[in-house]
Every structure is written in C-alpha cells, then in structure tokens.
Amino acid sequence: MDRQLLSGDEAVALAALHAGVALGTGYPGTPSTEILEAFDVLGGRAQWAPNEKVAFEVGLGAAFAGARTIVTMKHVGLNVAADPLFTAAYTGVTGALIVVTADDPGMSSSQNEQDNRRYAVAAGLPMVEPSDSQEAYDFFFRAVEISERWKLPVLYRVTTRVCHSKSVVTPADRGDAGAPAAGREPAPAPHFEHDINGRVMIPANARPAHRRLRAKLAEIAAWGEGEAWDAAPGRAALNRVVLGSATLGIVADGISFMHALEAAPEASFLKIGLVNPLPIERVRAFARTVSRTVVVEEGDPVIADTLLAAGIAIQSKPEMYRFGELDVARVRRILAQDSSPEAAPARGKPPELCPACPYHTVYGTIQKHDLIAAGDIGCYTLGVLPPYRAMDTCVAMGASIGVGLGLRHVLPDEEARRVVSIIGDSTFVHSGISGLVEMAYNPPPTGHVVIVLDNGTTAMTGQQEHPGTGRRLDHGPTSKLSIEGIATAIGIPSVTVIDAFAEPEEFERLLLERLATPELSVIVARRPCILAAADIRKWEGQAAEFRARAAEQAAVCGPAEADR
C-alpha cells in the first residue's frame, strides 16, 4: 500500500479501520478529537457520546459482544470514565477494547497536566504508547492482540505531539479489499455469550476476578520481557534496543524517545512501547551494558520511580523537567543534568473570544455588576481574560453548577445573591445535568441562577456535535435534547431562553431580576457560534429536507415503508 503522510490521530483511525473495529465512540477533547472524525471519514462507524463515561460503557458493551471497539478521549476524560474502567479490568472483555487516552503535557488546551500512565498502574491494565505516526498505526494491532489474548481493555496513550505531528506511514499490505493485514487476525463476528460470574461484579464475583486480573498482569509482564520484543512479519516490536555507545544508555517511551534520539544519536537506547507492565528485567540487563543509564520521559517520573524501586541504577530527570513538554534542547539539558534556570518562552498572543462571539454580552454584564461567576470548561472560559476578567472558578467539566451552589450555601446573603454559574451547551449535556438535579434537590436559601451559553456546537474542540445539536458525528439528523426542557422537567421553576447578543439590555434586566429573587432559575443564552453558524444552517437545511422527504414518502407509502 502507498505511503501516507498522517498525523498520529489519523494513523490510529486508519489502524482501527484496518483492524476491523466495529464501533468508535468517545467525547471530543484536544488532542484526541480527530481520531473519530478521521475514522468516520474513512468509513468506520463513529459516534460522539454525551461524556467519556458513557462512551466507555458503550464500548464495553460492544466488547462484551465480541466486537473490536475503540473509545477515545483526552487525558482528563479518563477521570470521567474511571469508574467503569477500573471494574472493567475485573470483568474483562471478549472483543478487543482499545481506550485511547490523549495526554496533554504542557497543557496546550487543558486544565491540568496529569500523566495517565498512572491510571494503567492503578487500574491494573496494560498500556501501549507509540512514538510517532507509524507506531501509532503499528502498535494499534499489538494493542488489539493484547486485548483479545488476555481479554482485557488496553489503554493506548498518545500525547499532543504524537497526535498532531505528521510523519510518513506505510500501512500493512491488506491484499484484496477487506482482507486482514498480514499477521493480523480478522475481526470476529459479534456474538453474546452469558458469563454472569465474570461480568456481574457483586463482591462474591469481584474477589476472584481481582485475583484473575493480577494473574493476567503477571502473564503480560512475562510476555513484555519476551514476545513484546518480537518484530516478526506483520508485527511491530513494542520494546526494542538500539545499540550505540557503551558510555550512555537512554531508556525512553513515547515522543521522548524521538527527542532523545536526536539529542544523543550516539547513545544506546532501550525504547519502551509497553509502558505497563514495564520490562524491568530487560532494563536491568540493558543498564549493565552501559556506564550510565538515564531515563528520559515526559511528565511524571513514572518509569524512573519504578526502576529505582526495582534496584536498577538509573538517573531520573531533575524535578524542573516534570513540567511542560520536552523537546530536543530540554533533553540535552536533562542528559547534562543541567538544572540552571531555563530561558523564558517567547510570549504568544493570548487567546480571546471571537469579536462576534455571542458571549460578550454575558461577560460584560457579569463584569459590570461585579458578580461572582463559577465557570466551566469551554471557549467561554476565555471570559476570564481581559477585558472582562469575569470568571472566578474553573475546575472541571460540569463543576460550575456544583461550585456555584456551594458558594450560595455558605456565603452571607448579600454575597450569595451575586453568585451565578456559567456553563456551555455541550458541557451541560456532558456533566451539568446532575448539577442541575442537585440544585433542585438542595436549593440554597437565596436561590441560584445558572446561565447556559448555548452556541449550538462543541466549539472549543472544533465545532463537533453533541446531543443538544440534533446532529450525529457525521452531522446527520438525530433526536435533539432540549436544555430548557430538561431544566423544566427537573423542576426548575424559572426557565428562559434569550438571545443575549441580540437583546443585551433585556438580558441584563432578566439576569438582575433573577438574582434579586430567592428562586431557582436557568437562563439559556442561545445564539449559534459565529464560526459554525454557516455550517449549522447547511446541516439543518439538509435535515429539514430529509424530514420533508420522509414525511412525503410516508404519506404515499405508509410509515413502515418510509422507515426503510
């Protein structure tokens, strides 16, 4: 097959297609978003879920049926999916379940810098990590192999640089159309078999399941010391040694290997692609062949701490390199054990709300009246920047409502009446609904006001769809969740929809009126994102045409025929 220039995200999508993945599901989040979008364009079945927990559970159900499945999310999304993830390590799977965690060292577009290699250890799951687009493609098949051999979900860790950098990829020779790649087993046909003791995690079943999990991990660890190094035809070696100087040996994983290879091309390398369980004895043997062994890894010293605990004489990076992305220059400093202050990075242009963004009116009003704003994740978070500085908290997806309620519960009445919660439409669907339930269930004495900024898209990650848009991942029509309908059904007594951009004075009057009353209120400030408005009109026009044709056909042929 011809070589292709692909990003890491595109390479994962292509591998998923070639591996026979039956379903891709996830929640958009930089830097993972493009995986499912590319999978859809390639012809795979891809869909956005309301949040990462639901996406994982849908993927788990498909894997219980024996289908190969991919679930994608950014690193903080794994926090949302962690509840079912940990127990899925006990239940195991039938078909391969590959869970992509796209970490964001340096926080290019994230609220924290967590290192999800920790999750692999905590959950007791194997983790595979590629270094470039070719490995992002090749390693996916090894992840499928591990998942189906040991009947476990596999965490597939990529990072911002791997996701978004492009490099040449040579896909496996697939021969005839639809034939599996050389050395790859064809995807099994989905089929469900009862396994009540294995999948119903009451304590009596969970206790032996935990023991089975630890036995599987011991087997995978042994495999990681042996077969994982096998680069037979149709297979990529997950772990490998690159021989060089006996003076310096470097142990590295992911993109850190690429940086280190350029920083010290003369060194010997032990490259790790199976980051959990680590091939400790192979590293021990490697360390004996060189005078000095340095671990180069981005983020937390996960590998270094494990090797030091195993009694292997390695050097870890100085603490200052725990923060931010690595690059070739920083790796050279690590190898030189240089802890002197680094040059300050060049100042970039700070992000800002688009000039025609419908949120300007909202933040202008909040600033004007010195309100206390509990904020949320999305492009409306930019309201914290000048000229508004109109956001006081931002913690996690959906946290604005709960945090706002907490402030309302304890502040003196005069301050409490100034508290508002601000949340976007996609974020509301993701994890804001439960906060609204809490608001109705435990209302503060002063009431509370929630402003839902509904711009009709998941704007921050590139205008993706969500259940509130009425369109699927491919922009085709589907059912549409009503934010105001949900709020009314939950029991919020005052619910209003307004275009704050078109009616700024009316919005200000409405907000002040609601703040002055001790009742619960939701204000839906609705206006399409200026960047997505033209596309939204096009897609809604196509949906209207589809519905009209269906209605016309139903009138002629009857409902049963029209549904076909």
Secondary structure as the mmCIF struct_conf table of DSSP 4:
data_model
#
loop_
_struct_conf.conf_type_id
_struct_conf.id
_struct_conf.beg_label_comp_id
_struct_conf.beg_label_asym_id
_struct_conf.beg_label_seq_id
_struct_conf.end_label_comp_id
_struct_conf.end_label_asym_id
_struct_conf.end_label_seq_id
STRN STRN1 GLN A 4 SER A 7
HELX_RH_AL_P HELX_RH_AL_P1 GLY A 8 HIS A 18
TURN_TY1_P TURN_TY1_P1 ALA A 19 GLY A 20
STRN STRN2 LEU A 23 GLY A 26
TURN_TY1_P TURN_TY1_P2 THR A 30 THR A 33
HELX_RH_AL_P HELX_RH_AL_P2 GLU A 34 VAL A 41
TURN_TY1_P TURN_TY1_P3 LEU A 42 GLY A 43
STRN STRN3 ALA A 46 TRP A 48
BEND BEND1 PRO A 50 ASN A 51
HELX_RH_AL_P HELX_RH_AL_P3 GLU A 52 PHE A 64
TURN_TY1_P TURN_TY1_P4 ALA A 65 GLY A 66
STRN STRN4 THR A 69 LYS A 74
TURN_TY1_P TURN_TY1_P5 HIS A 75 VAL A 76
HELX_RH_AL_P HELX_RH_AL_P4 GLY A 77 THR A 91
BEND BEND2 THR A 94 GLY A 95
STRN STRN5 LEU A 97 ASP A 103
TURN_TY1_P TURN_TY1_P6 PRO A 105 GLY A 106
BEND BEND3 SER A 108 SER A 109
BEND BEND4 GLN A 111 GLN A 111
TURN_TY1_P TURN_TY1_P7 ASN A 116 ASN A 116
HELX_RH_AL_P HELX_RH_AL_P5 ARG A 117 ALA A 123
TURN_TY1_P TURN_TY1_P8 GLY A 124 GLY A 124
STRN STRN6 MET A 127 VAL A 128
BEND BEND5 SER A 131 ASP A 132
HELX_RH_AL_P HELX_RH_AL_P6 SER A 133 TRP A 150
TURN_TY1_P TURN_TY1_P9 LYS A 151 LYS A 151
STRN STRN7 VAL A 154 THR A 159
HELX_RH_AL_P HELX_RH_AL_P7 THR A 160 HIS A 164
STRN STRN8 LYS A 166 VAL A 169
BEND BEND6 ASP A 176 ASP A 176
TURN_TY1_P TURN_TY1_P10 ALA A 177 GLY A 178
HELX_LH_PP_P HELX_LH_PP_P1 ALA A 179 ALA A 181
TURN_TY1_P TURN_TY1_P11 ALA A 182 GLY A 183
HELX_LH_PP_P HELX_LH_PP_P2 GLU A 185 PRO A 190
HELX_RH_AL_P HELX_RH_AL_P8 ILE A 196 ARG A 199
HELX_RH_AL_P HELX_RH_AL_P9 PRO A 203 GLU A 225
TURN_TY1_P TURN_TY1_P12 GLY A 226 GLY A 226
HELX_RH_3T_P HELX_RH_3T_P1 GLU A 227 TRP A 229
TURN_TY1_P TURN_TY1_P13 PRO A 233 GLY A 234
BEND BEND7 LEU A 238 ASN A 239
STRN STRN9 ARG A 240 VAL A 242
STRN STRN10 SER A 245 ASP A 253
HELX_RH_AL_P HELX_RH_AL_P10 GLY A 254 ALA A 263
TURN_TY1_P TURN_TY1_P14 PRO A 265 GLU A 266
STRN STRN11 ALA A 267 ILE A 272
BEND BEND8 GLY A 273 GLY A 273
STRN STRN12 LEU A 274 ASN A 276
BEND BEND9 PRO A 277 PRO A 277
HELX_RH_AL_P HELX_RH_AL_P11 ILE A 280 ARG A 288
TURN_TY1_P TURN_TY1_P15 THR A 289 THR A 289
BEND BEND10 VAL A 290 SER A 291
STRN STRN13 ARG A 292 VAL A 296
BEND BEND11 GLU A 298 ASP A 300
HELX_RH_AL_P HELX_RH_AL_P12 VAL A 302 ALA A 309
TURN_TY1_P TURN_TY1_P16 ALA A 310 GLY A 311
STRN STRN14 GLN A 315 GLN A 315
HELX_LH_PP_P HELX_LH_PP_P3 SER A 316 PRO A 318
HELX_RH_3T_P HELX_RH_3T_P2 GLU A 319 ARG A 322
BEND BEND12 PHE A 323 GLY A 324
HELX_RH_AL_P HELX_RH_AL_P13 VAL A 328 LEU A 335
TURN_TY1_P TURN_TY1_P17 ALA A 336 GLN A 337
BEND BEND13 SER A 340 SER A 340
HELX_LH_PP_P HELX_LH_PP_P4 PRO A 341 PRO A 351
TURN_TY1_P TURN_TY1_P18 PRO A 355 ALA A 356
TURN_TY1_P TURN_TY1_P19 PRO A 358 TYR A 359
HELX_RH_AL_P HELX_RH_AL_P14 HIS A 360 LYS A 368
TURN_TY1_P TURN_TY1_P20 HIS A 369 ASP A 370
STRN STRN15 ILE A 372 ALA A 374
BEND BEND14 ILE A 377 GLY A 378
HELX_RH_3T_P HELX_RH_3T_P3 CYS A 379 VAL A 384
BEND BEND15 LEU A 385 LEU A 385
TURN_TY1_P TURN_TY1_P21 PRO A 386 TYR A 388
STRN STRN16 THR A 393 THR A 393
BEND BEND16 ALA A 396 ALA A 396
TURN_TY1_P TURN_TY1_P22 MET A 397 GLY A 398
HELX_RH_AL_P HELX_RH_AL_P15 ALA A 399 VAL A 410
BEND BEND17 LEU A 411 LEU A 411
HELX_RH_AL_P HELX_RH_AL_P16 ASP A 413 ALA A 416
TURN_TY1_P TURN_TY1_P23 ARG A 417 ARG A 418
STRN STRN17 VAL A 419 GLY A 424
HELX_RH_AL_P HELX_RH_AL_P17 ASP A 425 THR A 427
HELX_RH_PI_P HELX_RH_PI_P1 PHE A 428 GLY A 432
HELX_RH_AL_P HELX_RH_AL_P18 ILE A 433 TYR A 441
BEND BEND18 ASN A 442 ASN A 442
TURN_TY1_P TURN_TY1_P24 PRO A 445 THR A 446
STRN STRN18 HIS A 448 ASP A 454
BEND BEND19 GLY A 456 THR A 457
STRN STRN19 THR A 458 THR A 458
TURN_TY1_P TURN_TY1_P25 ALA A 459 GLY A 462
BEND BEND20 GLN A 463 GLN A 463
STRN STRN20 GLN A 464 GLN A 464
TURN_TY1_P TURN_TY1_P26 PRO A 467 GLY A 470
STRN STRN21 ARG A 471 ARG A 471
TURN_TY1_P TURN_TY1_P27 LEU A 473 ASP A 474
BEND BEND21 HIS A 475 HIS A 475
STRN STRN22 PRO A 477 PRO A 477
HELX_RH_AL_P HELX_RH_AL_P19 ILE A 483 ILE A 490
TURN_TY1_P TURN_TY1_P28 GLY A 491 GLY A 491
BEND BEND22 PRO A 493 PRO A 493
STRN STRN23 SER A 494 ILE A 498
TURN_TY1_P TURN_TY1_P29 ALA A 500 ALA A 502
HELX_RH_AL_P HELX_RH_AL_P20 PRO A 504 ALA A 516
BEND BEND23 THR A 517 GLU A 519
STRN STRN24 LEU A 520 ARG A 526
TURN_TY1_P TURN_TY1_P30 ILE A 530 ALA A 532
HELX_RH_AL_P HELX_RH_AL_P21 ALA A 533 CYS A 557
HELX_RH_AL_P HELX_RH_AL_P22 PRO A 559 ALA A 562
TURN_TY1_P TURN_TY1_P31 ASP A 563 ASP A 563
#
